Protein backbone atom coordinates (compact mmCIF):
# COMPACT_ATOMS: atom_id res chain seq x y z
CA UNK A 1 0.00 0.00 0.00
CA UNK A 2 1.23 3.50 -0.79
CA UNK A 3 1.26 6.31 1.76
CA UNK A 4 -1.55 8.15 -0.02
CA UNK A 5 -3.73 5.01 0.05
CA UNK A 6 -3.08 4.48 3.77
CA UNK A 7 -4.03 8.13 4.41
CA UNK A 8 -7.20 7.83 2.34
CA UNK A 9 -8.33 4.59 3.98
CA UNK A 10 -7.42 5.88 7.42
CA UNK A 11 -9.51 9.00 6.94
CA UNK A 12 -12.40 6.85 5.74
CA UNK A 13 -12.12 4.79 8.95
CA UNK A 14 -12.02 7.96 11.05
CA UNK A 15 -15.35 9.00 9.52
CA UNK A 16 -16.88 5.66 10.53
CA UNK A 17 -15.59 5.98 14.08
CA UNK A 18 -16.36 9.64 14.72
CA UNK A 19 -15.12 12.13 17.31
CA UNK A 20 -12.21 11.31 19.59
CA UNK A 21 -10.26 9.03 17.27
CA UNK A 22 -6.79 9.83 15.91
CA UNK A 23 -5.17 8.50 12.76
CA UNK A 24 -1.69 7.02 12.69
CA UNK A 25 0.02 6.27 9.37
CA UNK A 26 3.46 4.71 9.25
CA UNK A 27 5.88 2.87 6.99
CA UNK A 28 7.17 -0.59 7.84
CA UNK A 29 7.74 -2.68 4.72
CA UNK A 30 4.79 -0.85 3.20
CA UNK A 31 2.40 1.77 4.51
CA UNK A 32 -0.06 0.99 7.30
CA UNK A 33 -2.74 2.86 9.21
CA UNK A 34 -4.60 2.54 12.48
CA UNK A 35 -6.88 4.70 14.58
CA UNK A 36 -6.59 5.14 18.31
CA UNK A 37 -8.80 6.41 21.09
CA UNK A 38 -7.71 5.99 24.69
CA UNK A 39 -6.79 2.33 25.17
CA UNK A 40 -8.31 1.22 21.84
CA UNK A 41 -6.44 0.65 18.59
CA UNK A 42 -8.47 -0.19 15.45
CA UNK A 43 -6.47 -1.31 12.45
CA UNK A 44 -6.99 -2.84 9.03
CA UNK A 45 -5.69 -6.07 7.60
CA UNK A 46 -2.29 -4.82 6.47
CA UNK A 47 -1.82 -7.52 3.88
CA UNK A 48 -5.14 -7.07 2.14
CA UNK A 49 -6.36 -10.63 2.67
CA UNK A 50 -9.44 -9.35 4.47
CA UNK A 51 -11.40 -6.22 3.82
CA UNK A 52 -12.00 -5.71 7.50
CA UNK A 53 -10.77 -4.32 10.80
CA UNK A 54 -9.65 -5.59 14.15
CA UNK A 55 -9.22 -4.01 17.57
CA UNK A 56 -6.64 -4.28 20.31
CA UNK A 57 -7.05 -2.83 23.79
CA UNK A 58 -4.21 -2.02 26.15
CA UNK A 59 -4.41 -2.00 29.92
CA UNK A 60 -3.23 1.60 29.96
CA UNK A 61 -6.28 3.92 29.91
CA UNK A 62 -4.84 6.76 27.83
CA UNK A 63 -2.37 4.93 25.60
CA UNK A 64 -3.40 2.30 23.06
CA UNK A 65 0.11 1.02 22.45
CA UNK A 66 0.93 0.17 26.03
CA UNK A 67 0.15 -2.48 28.53
CA UNK A 68 0.15 -6.22 28.59
CA UNK A 69 -2.78 -6.80 26.22
CA UNK A 70 -3.86 -9.59 28.58
CA UNK A 71 -7.23 -9.76 26.90
CA UNK A 72 -6.11 -10.18 23.30
CA UNK A 73 -8.95 -11.67 21.27
CA UNK A 74 -7.89 -13.91 18.37
CA UNK A 75 -9.90 -13.81 15.17
CA UNK A 76 -11.57 -10.52 16.01
CA UNK A 77 -12.15 -9.27 12.46
CA UNK A 78 -15.20 -7.47 11.09
CA UNK A 79 -16.12 -5.21 8.20
CA UNK A 80 -17.77 -2.98 10.85
CA UNK A 81 -15.07 -1.55 13.15
CA UNK A 82 -17.61 -1.09 15.96
CA UNK A 83 -18.27 -4.84 16.01
CA UNK A 84 -14.62 -5.65 16.67
CA UNK A 85 -14.44 -2.88 19.30
CA UNK A 86 -17.49 -4.31 21.06
CA UNK A 87 -16.04 -7.83 21.03
CA UNK A 88 -12.71 -6.62 22.40
CA UNK A 89 -14.30 -4.64 25.24
CA UNK A 90 -16.53 -7.63 26.12
CA UNK A 91 -13.47 -9.90 26.26
CA UNK A 92 -11.62 -7.41 28.48
CA UNK A 93 -14.61 -7.24 30.84
CA UNK A 94 -14.59 -11.06 31.17
CA UNK A 95 -10.90 -11.01 32.10
CA UNK A 96 -11.36 -8.17 34.60
CA UNK A 97 -14.27 -10.01 36.24
CA UNK A 98 -12.23 -13.21 36.59
CA UNK A 99 -9.22 -11.27 37.94
CA UNK A 100 -11.49 -9.58 40.49
CA UNK A 101 -12.74 -12.99 41.67
CA UNK A 102 -9.16 -14.24 42.01
CA UNK A 103 -8.12 -11.18 44.04
CA UNK A 104 -11.17 -11.54 46.30
CA UNK A 105 -10.34 -15.21 46.90
CA UNK A 106 -6.73 -14.33 47.74
CA UNK A 107 -7.87 -11.58 50.12
CA UNK A 108 -10.08 -14.10 51.97
CA UNK A 109 -7.07 -16.36 52.42
CA UNK A 110 -5.14 -13.44 53.92
CA UNK A 111 -8.02 -12.66 56.29
CA UNK A 112 -8.12 -16.30 57.43
CA UNK A 113 -4.36 -16.12 58.08
CA UNK A 114 -4.93 -12.92 60.08
CA UNK A 115 -3.16 -10.52 57.78
ABEGO torsion letter per residue (X at the ends): XBAAAAAAAAAAAAAAAEBGBBBBBBBBGEBBBBBBBEABBBBBBAAGABBBBBBBBBABAABAABEAGAABBBGBBBABAAAAAAAAAAAAAAAAAAAAAAAAAAAAAAAAAGX
